[in-house]
Amino acid sequence: MPQLDSTKKVHIIVHGQRNLADPVKEKLASAGFKKENMVMASLDRAGQAGEYMAMLWPPVAATEIAVSQITGQAEAGKGRGMGAWASVATKQVMRLPLR
């Protein structure tokens, strides 16, 4: 498992499945992230370089949590995601089973 910076925020994306927010937080905490640094992601504002993004995957029938570190701004037209997250570049650091 890669070394994590537990002082950084973790933006959690649950694709509208709010009932899975607490289980995701528990899994992230068991992987070394601090609960006080976990926030629900917003379409209006993306995270900053060095922070993390944890996303349920696949979106509709999630079986795991894909955790990525935000590396900066994506090249024009190369971003993935919705809203403000479309302009963020990331590097996957781990995958955790949801259950």
N, C-alpha and C positions, 0 to 999 in steps of 0.2 A: 504494500500500500504506500502511495507517495506521501511525503511529508506535507502536512497541511499547515496553513497559517491560521490558527484558531482565533486570531484577533480580527479577521476579515468577515464581512457580512456574507451570508448565504441567501440568495434570492431563490425562493421556492416557487416552481411553476407546476400547478396541479391540473391544468387544462379544464377548469370548472368543476373538478371533482373535490370540492371542499371537504368532504367526508374523509379524504385520504391525507389531509394536511397534518394531522397529529401523528399518524403512523410514519409519514415521511420524516417528520421532525425527530421521532424516536430513533429511526434508522440512522439519520445523519448524526445524532448525538452519540450513538454507539460507534460511529466511524471516526469520532474525534472532534466534530464541530460543536461549538458552544450554542446552546439554545438561545441565549440572550442575543446572539448575532444573527438569528434566523428571522427573515422577513418574507412576507408573501410578495411575490413579484407584481409589478404594475406595468400595464401596457404604456403608461404615460412617461415612465422614467426607468431607464435601464441602469444596471450596476456599473461600477467603475473598474478600471483595470486593476487586477490583483484580487478582486472579490470573486465569489463563486456563484454559480447558478446550478440548482438541482432541479431536474425536470423529470416528471413521470414519463416512462417510455414503455411501449408506444402510447400515444395520447389517449386512444379510445379504450383499450383493454390493457392497462398498465400492468407490467410484471416486474419492472425494475425502475431504479432511480439512476439516471445518468447525471453525473456530477462533472461540471466543467469549470475551469478557471477562466475568467474574463481576461483576455490578453490585450484588448484595445478596441479600436474602431475597425470595422470590416471595410474592405475596399468597396467602392461604389458598385452596387449591383451584386455583390458577393455575400451579403448578409443573409442570415436565415432567421426565421422567427417572425413575430408580429409586433406591431407598434414600435416603440422605442428599441425593442430588442433586435429589430431587423438590422440595426447598424452596429451591432456588437460582434466582435471576433472572440472566439473561445477555443480552448484546448481541453479536450476531455481528460479527466484525471482518474476517474473510477466509475464503476457501475456497482450498484448494490441491489440485491434482491428485495422486492417490495415486501414480500411475506416471508 
